[in-house]
Amino acid sequence: MDTISALHSGVSGIQSGLKSFNQNADKVVKAGTTEPQNSVTDPLVNMISDKQQVQASAKVIQTSNNMIGSLLDIKV
């Protein structure tokens, strides 16, 4: 995998994780106000998973950045 596609994968993972996190946060808010029969357990568990996805994607970006830096050091 080249560094550009790794960076793209990392950014896509962060965007996807944040979108899902926001959707689950909305479900938690709605469960507490408008629809009392809805459980907040599933959205909260999903939010933890979303957080881990964002963290893993950030590590992909960090690793790609380090690889690019190493390549530039070799070329210079």
MDTraj code that builds the backbone (N, CA, C; nanometers):
import mdtraj as md
import numpy as np

residues = "MET ASP THR ILE SER ALA LEU HIS SER GLY VAL SER GLY ILE GLN SER GLY LEU LYS SER PHE ASN GLN ASN ALA ASP LYS VAL VAL LYS ALA GLY THR THR GLU PRO GLN ASN SER VAL THR ASP PRO LEU VAL ASN MET ILE SER ASP LYS GLN GLN VAL GLN ALA SER ALA LYS VAL ILE GLN THR SER ASN ASN MET ILE GLY SER LEU LEU ASP ILE LYS VAL".split()
xyz = np.array([
    [0.0858, -0.1172, 0.0000],
    [0.0000, 0.0000, 0.0000],
    [0.0899, 0.1228, 0.0000],
    [0.0653, 0.2123, -0.0923],
    [0.1467, 0.3323, -0.0933],
    [0.0962, 0.4325, 0.0102],
    [0.1784, 0.5312, 0.0363],
    [0.1469, 0.6243, 0.1459],
    [0.0256, 0.7115, 0.1154],
    [0.0036, 0.7435, -0.0115],
    [-0.1110, 0.8275, -0.0471],
    [-0.2416, 0.7530, -0.0203],
    [-0.2488, 0.6257, -0.0617],
    [-0.3725, 0.5511, -0.0371],
    [-0.3903, 0.5237, 0.1117],
    [-0.2797, 0.5088, 0.1851],
    [-0.2903, 0.4907, 0.3299],
    [-0.3450, 0.6171, 0.3957],
    [-0.2974, 0.7323, 0.3503],
    [-0.3501, 0.8590, 0.4031],
    [-0.4987, 0.8719, 0.3717],
    [-0.5365, 0.8365, 0.2497],
    [-0.6781, 0.8438, 0.2102],
    [-0.7615, 0.7504, 0.2972],
    [-0.7126, 0.6300, 0.3212],
    [-0.7856, 0.5352, 0.4065],
    [-0.7997, 0.5889, 0.5482],
    [-0.6945, 0.6505, 0.5991],
    [-0.6998, 0.7071, 0.7338],
    [-0.8007, 0.8195, 0.7449],
    [-0.8002, 0.9078, 0.6482],
    [-0.8949, 1.0201, 0.6488],
    [-1.0380, 0.9690, 0.6349],
    [-1.0583, 0.8732, 0.5456],
    [-1.1922, 0.8160, 0.5279],
    [-1.2405, 0.7485, 0.6556],
    [-1.1503, 0.6789, 0.7236],
    [-1.1861, 0.6137, 0.8491],
    [-1.2258, 0.7129, 0.9566],
    [-1.1537, 0.8234, 0.9637],
    [-1.1872, 0.9272, 1.0618],
    [-1.3233, 0.9890, 1.0294],
    [-1.3452, 1.0206, 0.9027],
    [-1.4734, 1.0803, 0.8636],
    [-1.5887, 0.9856, 0.8932],
    [-1.5724, 0.8595, 0.8610],
    [-1.6771, 0.7610, 0.8847],
    [-1.7039, 0.7442, 1.0349],
    [-1.5966, 0.7374, 1.1127],
    [-1.6117, 0.7232, 1.2574],
    [-1.6815, 0.8419, 1.3209],
    [-1.6449, 0.9620, 1.2769],
    [-1.7074, 1.0824, 1.3323],
    [-1.8544, 1.0930, 1.2932],
    [-1.8852, 1.0550, 1.1692],
    [-2.0252, 1.0583, 1.1248],
    [-2.1097, 0.9616, 1.2080],
    [-2.0591, 0.8409, 1.2264],
    [-2.1316, 0.7416, 1.3056],
    [-2.1426, 0.7854, 1.4514],
    [-2.0360, 0.8444, 1.5042],
    [-2.0370, 0.8929, 1.6422],
    [-2.1465, 0.9972, 1.6608],
    [-2.1560, 1.0902, 1.5676],
    [-2.2592, 1.1949, 1.5761],
    [-2.3997, 1.1376, 1.5659],
    [-2.4179, 1.0386, 1.4796],
    [-2.5490, 0.9748, 1.4671],
    [-2.5870, 0.9048, 1.5972],
    [-2.4916, 0.8370, 1.6575],
    [-2.5196, 0.7685, 1.7837],
    [-2.5422, 0.8676, 1.8976],
    [-2.4719, 0.9796, 1.8952],
    [-2.4944, 1.0822, 1.9967],
    [-2.6367, 1.1374, 1.9854],
    [-2.6844, 1.1548, 1.8623],
    [-2.8226, 1.1999, 1.8421],
    [-2.9222, 1.0984, 1.8983],
    [-2.8929, 0.9697, 1.8801],
    [-2.9808, 0.8655, 1.9336],
    [-2.9853, 0.8694, 2.0856],
    [-2.8714, 0.8969, 2.1478],
    [-2.8668, 0.9064, 2.2940],
    [-2.9521, 1.0234, 2.3411],
    [-2.9398, 1.1367, 2.2742],
    [-3.0177, 1.2551, 2.3115],
    [-3.1664, 1.2286, 2.2948],
    [-3.2042, 1.1694, 2.1828],
    [-3.3456, 1.1409, 2.1571],
    [-3.4017, 1.0397, 2.2558],
    [-3.3212, 0.9423, 2.2932],
    [-3.3680, 0.8416, 2.3883],
    [-3.3963, 0.9038, 2.5243],
    [-3.3241, 1.0086, 2.5573],
    [-3.3442, 1.0737, 2.6855],
    [-3.4556, 1.1755, 2.6877],
    [-3.5034, 1.2162, 2.5707],
    [-3.6034, 1.3226, 2.5678],
    [-3.7349, 1.2815, 2.5035],
    [-3.7308, 1.2334, 2.3800],
    [-3.8558, 1.2142, 2.3064],
    [-3.9100, 1.0718, 2.3103],
    [-3.8246, 0.9750, 2.3136],
    [-3.8690, 0.8361, 2.3056],
    [-3.8140, 0.7560, 2.4228],
    [-3.8841, 0.7579, 2.5350],
    [-3.8300, 0.6930, 2.6549],
    [-3.8165, 0.5414, 2.6438],
    [-3.8843, 0.4768, 2.5486],
    [-3.8743, 0.3324, 2.5374],
    [-3.7416, 0.2887, 2.4719],
    [-3.6722, 0.3807, 2.4067],
    [-3.5456, 0.3469, 2.3417],
    [-3.4332, 0.3360, 2.4437],
    [-3.3501, 0.2387, 2.4232],
    [-3.2357, 0.2176, 2.5111],
    [-3.1174, 0.3010, 2.4642],
    [-3.0413, 0.3507, 2.5575],
    [-2.9198, 0.4247, 2.5229],
    [-2.7986, 0.3340, 2.5201],
    [-2.8156, 0.2077, 2.5581],
    [-2.7021, 0.1165, 2.5675],
    [-2.6350, 0.0943, 2.4319],
    [-2.7145, 0.0599, 2.3310],
    [-2.6561, 0.0328, 2.1993],
    [-2.5832, 0.1545, 2.1417],
    [-2.6441, 0.2718, 2.1408],
    [-2.5704, 0.3870, 2.0874],
    [-2.4430, 0.4190, 2.1665],
    [-2.4458, 0.3997, 2.2978],
    [-2.3256, 0.4270, 2.3769],
    [-2.2139, 0.3281, 2.3440],
    [-2.2484, 0.2011, 2.3275],
    [-2.1487, 0.1011, 2.2895],
    [-2.0944, 0.1324, 2.1502],
    [-2.1830, 0.1715, 2.0609],
    [-2.1397, 0.2082, 1.9258],
    [-2.0481, 0.3301, 1.9273],
    [-2.0726, 0.4230, 2.0182],
    [-1.9875, 0.5414, 2.0283],
    [-1.8461, 0.5028, 2.0704],
    [-1.8339, 0.4034, 2.1568],
    [-1.7016, 0.3556, 2.1968],
    [-1.6303, 0.2942, 2.0764],
    [-1.7042, 0.2166, 1.9993],
    [-1.6482, 0.1567, 1.8775],
    [-1.6070, 0.2650, 1.7774],
    [-1.6899, 0.3676, 1.7638],
    [-1.6579, 0.4790, 1.6738],
    [-1.5307, 0.5500, 1.7180],
    [-1.5160, 0.5680, 1.8480],
    [-1.3962, 0.6326, 1.9016],
    [-1.2722, 0.5507, 1.8675],
    [-1.2823, 0.4194, 1.8816],
    [-1.1692, 0.3326, 1.8502],
    [-1.1365, 0.3360, 1.7011],
    [-1.2394, 0.3468, 1.6177],
    [-1.2172, 0.3572, 1.4737],
    [-1.1409, 0.4851, 1.4402],
    [-1.1802, 0.5952, 1.5018],
    [-1.1128, 0.7227, 1.4772],
    [-0.9680, 0.7154, 1.5252],
    [-0.9448, 0.6559, 1.6414],
    [-0.8093, 0.6439, 1.6936],
    [-0.7218, 0.5575, 1.6022],
    [-0.7763, 0.4457, 1.5544],
    [-0.7003, 0.3584, 1.4649],
    [-0.6698, 0.4291, 1.3330],
    [-0.7652, 0.5031, 1.2823],
    [-0.7444, 0.5763, 1.1573],
    [-0.6401, 0.6862, 1.1752],
    [-0.6397, 0.7493, 1.2906],
    [-0.5381, 0.8514, 1.3185],
    [-0.3983, 0.7889, 1.3225],
    [-0.3888, 0.6671, 1.3734],
    [-0.2586, 0.5988, 1.3749],
    [-0.2135, 0.5637, 1.2335],
    [-0.3085, 0.5306, 1.1456],
    [-0.2740, 0.5045, 1.0054],
    [-0.2150, 0.6308, 0.9434],
    [-0.2784, 0.7444, 0.9695],
    [-0.2287, 0.8720, 0.9161],
    [-0.0909, 0.9043, 0.9739],
    [-0.0744, 0.8829, 1.1031],
    [0.0542, 0.9109, 1.1669],
    [0.1648, 0.8233, 1.1083],
    [0.1354, 0.6961, 1.0870],
    [0.2344, 0.6062, 1.0289],
    [0.2686, 0.6465, 0.8864],
    [0.1688, 0.6844, 0.8087],
    [0.1934, 0.7303, 0.6717],
    [0.2783, 0.8560, 0.6713],
    [0.2500, 0.9447, 0.7637],
    [0.3281, 1.0678, 0.7761],
    [0.4738, 1.0359, 0.8093],
    [0.4937, 0.9410, 0.8990],
    [0.6307, 0.9012, 0.9348],
    [0.7024, 0.8392, 0.8149],
    [0.6298, 0.7603, 0.7360],
    [0.6906, 0.6987, 0.6176],
    [0.7309, 0.8057, 0.5160],
    [0.6446, 0.9027, 0.4965],
    [0.6769, 1.0113, 0.4027],
    [0.7997, 1.0874, 0.4521],
    [0.8035, 1.1131, 0.5838],
    [0.9201, 1.1819, 0.6398],
    [1.0470, 1.1015, 0.6210],
    [1.0397, 0.9703, 0.6387],
    [1.1571, 0.8845, 0.6192],
    [1.2015, 0.8860, 0.4728],
    [1.1055, 0.8814, 0.3824],
    [1.1388, 0.8854, 0.2393],
    [1.2059, 1.0175, 0.2028],
    [1.1549, 1.1253, 0.2589],
    [1.2166, 1.2563, 0.2294],
    [1.3570, 1.2639, 0.2866],
    [1.3777, 1.2053, 0.4047],
    [1.5114, 1.2051, 0.4639],
    [1.6093, 1.1250, 0.3779],
    [1.5614, 1.0165, 0.3187],
    [1.6472, 0.9347, 0.2340],
    [1.6823, 1.0081, 0.1068],
    [1.5874, 1.0785, 0.0479],
    [1.6078, 1.1495, -0.0785],
    [1.7001, 1.2688, -0.0623],
    [1.7005, 1.3313, 0.0552],
    [1.7779, 1.4554, 0.0749],
    [1.9193, 1.4279, 0.1091],
])
top = md.Topology()
chain = top.add_chain()
for i, resn in enumerate(residues, 1):
    res = top.add_residue(resn, chain, resSeq=i)
    for name in ("N", "CA", "C"):
        top.add_atom(name, md.element.get_by_symbol(name[0]), res)
traj = md.Trajectory(xyz[None], top)
